[in-house]
């Protein structure tokens, strides 16, 4: 078993870009679930919080 976190921060992370992609995925007809899952599972919790901040600021 690992002693450390299993989710590593995403390299070359851009919260504003991720928030814009998230917004687009939510607005697309039929909801783009694949993109939502990809965005929310490929980064650390701190990065998800940063995405949430930028998403809320832009909507």
PDB file of N, CA, C and O in Angstrom, chain B, residues numbered from 101:
ATOM      1  N   UNK B 101       0.828  -1.189   0.000  1.00  0.00           N
ATOM      2  CA  UNK B 101       0.000   0.000   0.000  1.00  0.00           C
ATOM      3  C   UNK B 101       0.867   1.245   0.000  1.00  0.00           C
ATOM      4  O   UNK B 101       1.969   1.263   0.548  1.00  0.00           O
ATOM      5  N   UNK B 102       0.352   2.259  -0.614  1.00  0.00           N
ATOM      6  CA  UNK B 102       1.068   3.530  -0.708  1.00  0.00           C
ATOM      7  C   UNK B 102       0.763   4.398   0.501  1.00  0.00           C
ATOM      8  O   UNK B 102      -0.360   4.403   1.006  1.00  0.00           O
ATOM      9  N   UNK B 103       1.751   5.120   0.955  1.00  0.00           N
ATOM     10  CA  UNK B 103       1.551   6.048   2.063  1.00  0.00           C
ATOM     11  C   UNK B 103       1.102   7.422   1.579  1.00  0.00           C
ATOM     12  O   UNK B 103       0.570   8.210   2.360  1.00  0.00           O
ATOM     13  N   UNK B 104       1.311   7.714   0.297  1.00  0.00           N
ATOM     14  CA  UNK B 104       1.014   9.034  -0.235  1.00  0.00           C
ATOM     15  C   UNK B 104      -0.296   9.076  -0.997  1.00  0.00           C
ATOM     16  O   UNK B 104      -0.991   8.072  -1.147  1.00  0.00           O
ATOM     17  N   UNK B 105      -0.601  10.242  -1.462  1.00  0.00           N
ATOM     18  CA  UNK B 105      -1.814  10.455  -2.242  1.00  0.00           C
ATOM     19  C   UNK B 105      -1.717   9.728  -3.577  1.00  0.00           C
ATOM     20  O   UNK B 105      -0.637   9.613  -4.156  1.00  0.00           O
ATOM     21  N   UNK B 106      -2.845   9.243  -4.055  1.00  0.00           N
ATOM     22  CA  UNK B 106      -2.859   8.551  -5.341  1.00  0.00           C
ATOM     23  C   UNK B 106      -3.207   9.489  -6.484  1.00  0.00           C
ATOM     24  O   UNK B 106      -2.946   9.174  -7.645  1.00  0.00           O
ATOM     25  N   UNK B 107      -3.787  10.623  -6.174  1.00  0.00           N
ATOM     26  CA  UNK B 107      -4.117  11.612  -7.204  1.00  0.00           C
ATOM     27  C   UNK B 107      -3.030  12.672  -7.192  1.00  0.00           C
ATOM     28  O   UNK B 107      -2.839  13.369  -6.195  1.00  0.00           O
ATOM     29  N   UNK B 108      -2.335  12.786  -8.285  1.00  0.00           N
ATOM     30  CA  UNK B 108      -1.242  13.747  -8.398  1.00  0.00           C
ATOM     31  C   UNK B 108      -1.735  15.001  -9.112  1.00  0.00           C
ATOM     32  O   UNK B 108      -2.611  14.912  -9.971  1.00  0.00           O
ATOM     33  N   UNK B 109      -1.192  16.162  -8.775  1.00  0.00           N
ATOM     34  CA  UNK B 109      -1.571  17.391  -9.478  1.00  0.00           C
ATOM     35  C   UNK B 109      -1.277  17.273 -10.973  1.00  0.00           C
ATOM     36  O   UNK B 109      -0.266  16.697 -11.375  1.00  0.00           O
ATOM     37  N   UNK B 110      -2.153  17.813 -11.769  1.00  0.00           N
ATOM     38  CA  UNK B 110      -2.012  17.805 -13.223  1.00  0.00           C
ATOM     39  C   UNK B 110      -0.919  18.781 -13.629  1.00  0.00           C
ATOM     40  O   UNK B 110      -0.935  19.940 -13.214  1.00  0.00           O
ATOM     41  N   UNK B 111       0.024  18.325 -14.431  1.00  0.00           N
ATOM     42  CA  UNK B 111       1.088  19.193 -14.937  1.00  0.00           C
ATOM     43  C   UNK B 111       0.502  20.162 -15.959  1.00  0.00           C
ATOM     44  O   UNK B 111      -0.484  19.843 -16.623  1.00  0.00           O
ATOM     45  N   UNK B 112       1.094  21.323 -16.085  1.00  0.00           N
ATOM     46  CA  UNK B 112       0.633  22.354 -17.035  1.00  0.00           C
ATOM     47  C   UNK B 112      -0.838  22.695 -16.823  1.00  0.00           C
ATOM     48  O   UNK B 112      -1.589  22.866 -17.783  1.00  0.00           O
ATOM     49  N   UNK B 113      -1.240  22.792 -15.567  1.00  0.00           N
ATOM     50  CA  UNK B 113      -2.627  23.040 -15.187  1.00  0.00           C
ATOM     51  C   UNK B 113      -3.015  24.489 -15.447  1.00  0.00           C
ATOM     52  O   UNK B 113      -2.260  25.408 -15.130  1.00  0.00           O
ATOM     53  N   UNK B 114      -4.201  24.690 -16.028  1.00  0.00           N
ATOM     54  CA  UNK B 114      -4.741  26.024 -16.287  1.00  0.00           C
ATOM     55  C   UNK B 114      -6.205  26.005 -15.863  1.00  0.00           C
ATOM     56  O   UNK B 114      -7.063  25.528 -16.605  1.00  0.00           O
ATOM     57  N   UNK B 115      -6.491  26.524 -14.670  1.00  0.00           N
ATOM     58  CA  UNK B 115      -7.838  26.459 -14.102  1.00  0.00           C
ATOM     59  C   UNK B 115      -8.869  27.171 -14.968  1.00  0.00           C
ATOM     60  O   UNK B 115      -9.991  26.687 -15.113  1.00  0.00           O
ATOM     61  N   UNK B 116      -8.507  28.304 -15.543  1.00  0.00           N
ATOM     62  CA  UNK B 116      -9.459  29.030 -16.385  1.00  0.00           C
ATOM     63  C   UNK B 116      -9.834  28.210 -17.616  1.00  0.00           C
ATOM     64  O   UNK B 116     -11.001  28.175 -18.006  1.00  0.00           O
ATOM     65  N   UNK B 117      -8.859  27.558 -18.223  1.00  0.00           N
ATOM     66  CA  UNK B 117      -9.112  26.711 -19.396  1.00  0.00           C
ATOM     67  C   UNK B 117      -9.983  25.522 -19.012  1.00  0.00           C
ATOM     68  O   UNK B 117     -10.922  25.183 -19.733  1.00  0.00           O
ATOM     69  N   UNK B 118      -9.681  24.888 -17.887  1.00  0.00           N
ATOM     70  CA  UNK B 118     -10.461  23.741 -17.424  1.00  0.00           C
ATOM     71  C   UNK B 118     -11.897  24.167 -17.114  1.00  0.00           C
ATOM     72  O   UNK B 118     -12.837  23.437 -17.429  1.00  0.00           O
ATOM     73  N   UNK B 119     -12.076  25.344 -16.496  1.00  0.00           N
ATOM     74  CA  UNK B 119     -13.414  25.845 -16.186  1.00  0.00           C
ATOM     75  C   UNK B 119     -14.204  26.111 -17.461  1.00  0.00           C
ATOM     76  O   UNK B 119     -15.399  25.822 -17.516  1.00  0.00           O
ATOM     77  N   UNK B 120     -13.558  26.655 -18.480  1.00  0.00           N
ATOM     78  CA  UNK B 120     -14.229  26.909 -19.757  1.00  0.00           C
ATOM     79  C   UNK B 120     -14.641  25.597 -20.421  1.00  0.00           C
ATOM     80  O   UNK B 120     -15.734  25.503 -20.981  1.00  0.00           O
ATOM     81  N   UNK B 121     -13.774  24.585 -20.362  1.00  0.00           N
ATOM     82  CA  UNK B 121     -14.111  23.272 -20.922  1.00  0.00           C
ATOM     83  C   UNK B 121     -15.265  22.640 -20.154  1.00  0.00           C
ATOM     84  O   UNK B 121     -16.141  22.014 -20.749  1.00  0.00           O
ATOM     85  N   UNK B 122     -15.265  22.803 -18.843  1.00  0.00           N
ATOM     86  CA  UNK B 122     -16.341  22.285 -18.009  1.00  0.00           C
ATOM     87  C   UNK B 122     -17.660  22.965 -18.362  1.00  0.00           C
ATOM     88  O   UNK B 122     -18.687  22.301 -18.499  1.00  0.00           O
ATOM     89  N   UNK B 123     -17.632  24.275 -18.507  1.00  0.00           N
ATOM     90  CA  UNK B 123     -18.831  25.025 -18.875  1.00  0.00           C
ATOM     91  C   UNK B 123     -19.376  24.548 -20.218  1.00  0.00           C
ATOM     92  O   UNK B 123     -20.582  24.351 -20.364  1.00  0.00           O
ATOM     93  N   UNK B 124     -18.501  24.365 -21.186  1.00  0.00           N
ATOM     94  CA  UNK B 124     -18.925  23.890 -22.504  1.00  0.00           C
ATOM     95  C   UNK B 124     -19.546  22.493 -22.404  1.00  0.00           C
ATOM     96  O   UNK B 124     -20.575  22.224 -23.024  1.00  0.00           O
ATOM     97  N   UNK B 125     -18.924  21.610 -21.629  1.00  0.00           N
ATOM     98  CA  UNK B 125     -19.430  20.244 -21.479  1.00  0.00           C
ATOM     99  C   UNK B 125     -20.810  20.228 -20.831  1.00  0.00           C
ATOM    100  O   UNK B 125     -21.640  19.379 -21.153  1.00  0.00           O
ATOM    101  N   UNK B 126     -21.055  21.166 -19.917  1.00  0.00           N
ATOM    102  CA  UNK B 126     -22.357  21.240 -19.258  1.00  0.00           C
ATOM    103  C   UNK B 126     -23.435  21.817 -20.166  1.00  0.00           C
ATOM    104  O   UNK B 126     -24.611  21.488 -20.016  1.00  0.00           O
ATOM    105  N   UNK B 127     -23.049  22.665 -21.097  1.00  0.00           N
ATOM    106  CA  UNK B 127     -24.025  23.336 -21.957  1.00  0.00           C
ATOM    107  C   UNK B 127     -24.318  22.587 -23.251  1.00  0.00           C
ATOM    108  O   UNK B 127     -25.310  22.875 -23.922  1.00  0.00           O
ATOM    109  N   UNK B 128     -23.467  21.632 -23.607  1.00  0.00           N
ATOM    110  CA  UNK B 128     -23.656  20.911 -24.863  1.00  0.00           C
ATOM    111  C   UNK B 128     -24.938  20.069 -24.764  1.00  0.00           C
ATOM    112  O   UNK B 128     -25.244  19.515 -23.708  1.00  0.00           O
ATOM    113  N   UNK B 129     -25.669  19.980 -25.857  1.00  0.00           N
ATOM    114  CA  UNK B 129     -26.921  19.220 -25.860  1.00  0.00           C
ATOM    115  C   UNK B 129     -26.638  17.765 -25.485  1.00  0.00           C
ATOM    116  O   UNK B 129     -25.782  17.118 -26.089  1.00  0.00           O
ATOM    117  N   UNK B 130     -27.348  17.264 -24.503  1.00  0.00           N
ATOM    118  CA  UNK B 130     -27.163  15.892 -24.067  1.00  0.00           C
ATOM    119  C   UNK B 130     -26.087  15.722 -23.011  1.00  0.00           C
ATOM    120  O   UNK B 130     -25.852  14.601 -22.559  1.00  0.00           O
ATOM    121  N   UNK B 131     -25.440  16.777 -22.611  1.00  0.00           N
ATOM    122  CA  UNK B 131     -24.399  16.775 -21.582  1.00  0.00           C
ATOM    123  C   UNK B 131     -23.242  15.855 -21.951  1.00  0.00           C
ATOM    124  O   UNK B 131     -23.430  14.653 -22.136  1.00  0.00           O
ATOM    125  N   UNK B 132     -22.075  16.412 -22.055  1.00  0.00           N
ATOM    126  CA  UNK B 132     -20.871  15.668 -22.425  1.00  0.00           C
ATOM    127  C   UNK B 132     -20.258  15.041 -21.171  1.00  0.00           C
ATOM    128  O   UNK B 132     -19.326  15.589 -20.583  1.00  0.00           O
ATOM    129  N   UNK B 133     -20.790  13.892 -20.774  1.00  0.00           N
ATOM    130  CA  UNK B 133     -20.355  13.232 -19.543  1.00  0.00           C
ATOM    131  C   UNK B 133     -18.887  12.825 -19.584  1.00  0.00           C
ATOM    132  O   UNK B 133     -18.191  12.917 -18.573  1.00  0.00           O
ATOM    133  N   UNK B 134     -18.417  12.382 -20.729  1.00  0.00           N
ATOM    134  CA  UNK B 134     -17.018  11.946 -20.845  1.00  0.00           C
ATOM    135  C   UNK B 134     -16.065  13.092 -20.485  1.00  0.00           C
ATOM    136  O   UNK B 134     -15.109  12.897 -19.735  1.00  0.00           O
ATOM    137  N   UNK B 135     -16.332  14.283 -21.024  1.00  0.00           N
ATOM    138  CA  UNK B 135     -15.475  15.434 -20.738  1.00  0.00           C
ATOM    139  C   UNK B 135     -15.568  15.823 -19.267  1.00  0.00           C
ATOM    140  O   UNK B 135     -14.551  16.134 -18.646  1.00  0.00           O
ATOM    141  N   UNK B 136     -16.771  15.811 -18.703  1.00  0.00           N
ATOM    142  CA  UNK B 136     -16.934  16.139 -17.283  1.00  0.00           C
ATOM    143  C   UNK B 136     -16.107  15.199 -16.411  1.00  0.00           C
ATOM    144  O   UNK B 136     -15.369  15.641 -15.530  1.00  0.00           O
ATOM    145  N   UNK B 137     -16.238  13.918 -16.663  1.00  0.00           N
ATOM    146  CA  UNK B 137     -15.503  12.930 -15.874  1.00  0.00           C
ATOM    147  C   UNK B 137     -14.002  13.109 -16.058  1.00  0.00           C
ATOM    148  O   UNK B 137     -13.241  13.043 -15.093  1.00  0.00           O
ATOM    149  N   UNK B 138     -13.581  13.335 -17.290  1.00  0.00           N
ATOM    150  CA  UNK B 138     -12.156  13.518 -17.578  1.00  0.00           C
ATOM    151  C   UNK B 138     -11.590  14.717 -16.826  1.00  0.00           C
ATOM    152  O   UNK B 138     -10.535  14.617 -16.199  1.00  0.00           O
ATOM    153  N   UNK B 139     -12.284  15.844 -16.885  1.00  0.00           N
ATOM    154  CA  UNK B 139     -11.812  17.060 -16.216  1.00  0.00           C
ATOM    155  C   UNK B 139     -11.743  16.864 -14.703  1.00  0.00           C
ATOM    156  O   UNK B 139     -10.759  17.245 -14.069  1.00  0.00           O
ATOM    157  N   UNK B 140     -12.779  16.274 -14.131  1.00  0.00           N
ATOM    158  CA  UNK B 140     -12.864  16.184 -12.677  1.00  0.00           C
ATOM    159  C   UNK B 140     -12.025  15.071 -12.065  1.00  0.00           C
ATOM    160  O   UNK B 140     -11.809  15.064 -10.853  1.00  0.00           O
ATOM    161  N   UNK B 141     -11.552  14.136 -12.870  1.00  0.00           N
ATOM    162  CA  UNK B 141     -10.762  13.042 -12.304  1.00  0.00           C
ATOM    163  C   UNK B 141      -9.284  13.102 -12.649  1.00  0.00           C
ATOM    164  O   UNK B 141      -8.507  12.298 -12.133  1.00  0.00           O
ATOM    165  N   UNK B 142      -8.874  14.021 -13.498  1.00  0.00           N
ATOM    166  CA  UNK B 142      -7.459  14.047 -13.900  1.00  0.00           C
ATOM    167  C   UNK B 142      -6.619  15.025 -13.088  1.00  0.00           C
ATOM    168  O   UNK B 142      -5.425  15.175 -13.346  1.00  0.00           O
ATOM    169  N   UNK B 143      -7.225  15.686 -12.117  1.00  0.00           N
ATOM    170  CA  UNK B 143      -6.467  16.669 -11.341  1.00  0.00           C
ATOM    171  C   UNK B 143      -6.703  16.462  -9.848  1.00  0.00           C
ATOM    172  O   UNK B 143      -7.594  15.718  -9.437  1.00  0.00           O
ATOM    173  N   UNK B 144      -5.897  17.128  -9.064  1.00  0.00           N
ATOM    174  CA  UNK B 144      -5.975  17.000  -7.604  1.00  0.00           C
ATOM    175  C   UNK B 144      -7.172  17.774  -7.056  1.00  0.00           C
ATOM    176  O   UNK B 144      -7.797  18.564  -7.763  1.00  0.00           O
ATOM    177  N   UNK B 145      -7.474  17.531  -5.786  1.00  0.00           N
ATOM    178  CA  UNK B 145      -8.576  18.242  -5.141  1.00  0.00           C
ATOM    179  C   UNK B 145      -8.335  19.751  -5.148  1.00  0.00           C
ATOM    180  O   UNK B 145      -9.255  20.524  -5.416  1.00  0.00           O
ATOM    181  N   UNK B 146      -7.123  20.167  -4.860  1.00  0.00           N
ATOM    182  CA  UNK B 146      -6.814  21.604  -4.863  1.00  0.00           C
ATOM    183  C   UNK B 146      -7.060  22.200  -6.246  1.00  0.00           C
ATOM    184  O   UNK B 146      -7.565  23.317  -6.363  1.00  0.00           O
ATOM    185  N   UNK B 147      -6.704  21.460  -7.286  1.00  0.00           N
ATOM    186  CA  UNK B 147      -6.932  21.946  -8.644  1.00  0.00           C
ATOM    187  C   UNK B 147      -8.428  21.987  -8.958  1.00  0.00           C
ATOM    188  O   UNK B 147      -8.891  22.909  -9.629  1.00  0.00           O
ATOM    189  N   UNK B 148      -9.191  20.995  -8.480  1.00  0.00           N
ATOM    190  CA  UNK B 148     -10.651  21.027  -8.680  1.00  0.00           C
ATOM    191  C   UNK B 148     -11.261  22.243  -7.991  1.00  0.00           C
ATOM    192  O   UNK B 148     -12.187  22.858  -8.520  1.00  0.00           O
ATOM    193  N   UNK B 149     -10.749  22.588  -6.822  1.00  0.00           N
ATOM    194  CA  UNK B 149     -11.247  23.774  -6.122  1.00  0.00           C
ATOM    195  C   UNK B 149     -10.944  25.039  -6.923  1.00  0.00           C
ATOM    196  O   UNK B 149     -11.763  25.957  -6.973  1.00  0.00           O
ATOM    197  N   UNK B 150      -9.781  25.085  -7.541  1.00  0.00           N
ATOM    198  CA  UNK B 150      -9.395  26.218  -8.383  1.00  0.00           C
ATOM    199  C   UNK B 150     -10.301  26.296  -9.616  1.00  0.00           C
ATOM    200  O   UNK B 150     -10.718  27.384 -10.013  1.00  0.00           O
ATOM    201  N   UNK B 151     -10.602  25.149 -10.216  1.00  0.00           N
ATOM    202  CA  UNK B 151     -11.531  25.108 -11.352  1.00  0.00           C
ATOM    203  C   UNK B 151     -12.893  25.631 -10.910  1.00  0.00           C
ATOM    204  O   UNK B 151     -13.505  26.435 -11.614  1.00  0.00           O
ATOM    205  N   UNK B 152     -13.375  25.183  -9.749  1.00  0.00           N
ATOM    206  CA  UNK B 152     -14.680  25.623  -9.240  1.00  0.00           C
ATOM    207  C   UNK B 152     -14.707  27.138  -9.053  1.00  0.00           C
ATOM    208  O   UNK B 152     -15.690  27.792  -9.400  1.00  0.00           O
ATOM    209  N   UNK B 153     -13.635  27.689  -8.510  1.00  0.00           N
ATOM    210  CA  UNK B 153     -13.552  29.138  -8.319  1.00  0.00           C
ATOM    211  C   UNK B 153     -13.697  29.867  -9.651  1.00  0.00           C
ATOM    212  O   UNK B 153     -14.487  30.804  -9.770  1.00  0.00           O
ATOM    213  N   UNK B 154     -12.935  29.436 -10.648  1.00  0.00           N
ATOM    214  CA  UNK B 154     -12.973  30.093 -11.957  1.00  0.00           C
ATOM    215  C   UNK B 154     -14.298  29.851 -12.673  1.00  0.00           C
ATOM    216  O   UNK B 154     -14.790  30.727 -13.384  1.00  0.00           O
ATOM    217  N   UNK B 155     -14.873  28.673 -12.487  1.00  0.00           N
ATOM    218  CA  UNK B 155     -16.167  28.372 -13.103  1.00  0.00           C
ATOM    219  C   UNK B 155     -17.245  29.291 -12.528  1.00  0.00           C
ATOM    220  O   UNK B 155     -18.016  29.890 -13.277  1.00  0.00           O
ATOM    221  N   UNK B 156     -17.299  29.400 -11.208  1.00  0.00           N
ATOM    222  CA  UNK B 156     -18.300  30.255 -10.564  1.00  0.00           C
ATOM    223  C   UNK B 156     -18.108  31.716 -10.945  1.00  0.00           C
ATOM    224  O   UNK B 156     -19.081  32.453 -11.106  1.00  0.00           O
ATOM    225  N   UNK B 157     -16.870  32.129 -11.086  1.00  0.00           N
ATOM    226  CA  UNK B 157     -16.573  33.511 -11.461  1.00  0.00           C
ATOM    227  C   UNK B 157     -17.019  33.826 -12.883  1.00  0.00           C
ATOM    228  O   UNK B 157     -17.389  34.959 -13.190  1.00  0.00           O
ATOM    229  N   UNK B 158     -16.980  32.814 -13.749  1.00  0.00           N
ATOM    230  CA  UNK B 158     -17.300  33.051 -15.163  1.00  0.00           C
ATOM    231  C   UNK B 158     -18.776  32.868 -15.489  1.00  0.00           C
ATOM    232  O   UNK B 158     -19.210  33.226 -16.584  1.00  0.00           O
ATOM    233  N   UNK B 159     -19.552  32.320 -14.565  1.00  0.00           N
ATOM    234  CA  UNK B 159     -20.975  32.092 -14.859  1.00  0.00           C
ATOM    235  C   UNK B 159     -21.860  33.035 -14.092  1.00  0.00           C
ATOM    236  O   UNK B 159     -23.083  32.978 -14.222  1.00  0.00           O
TER     237      UNK B 159
END
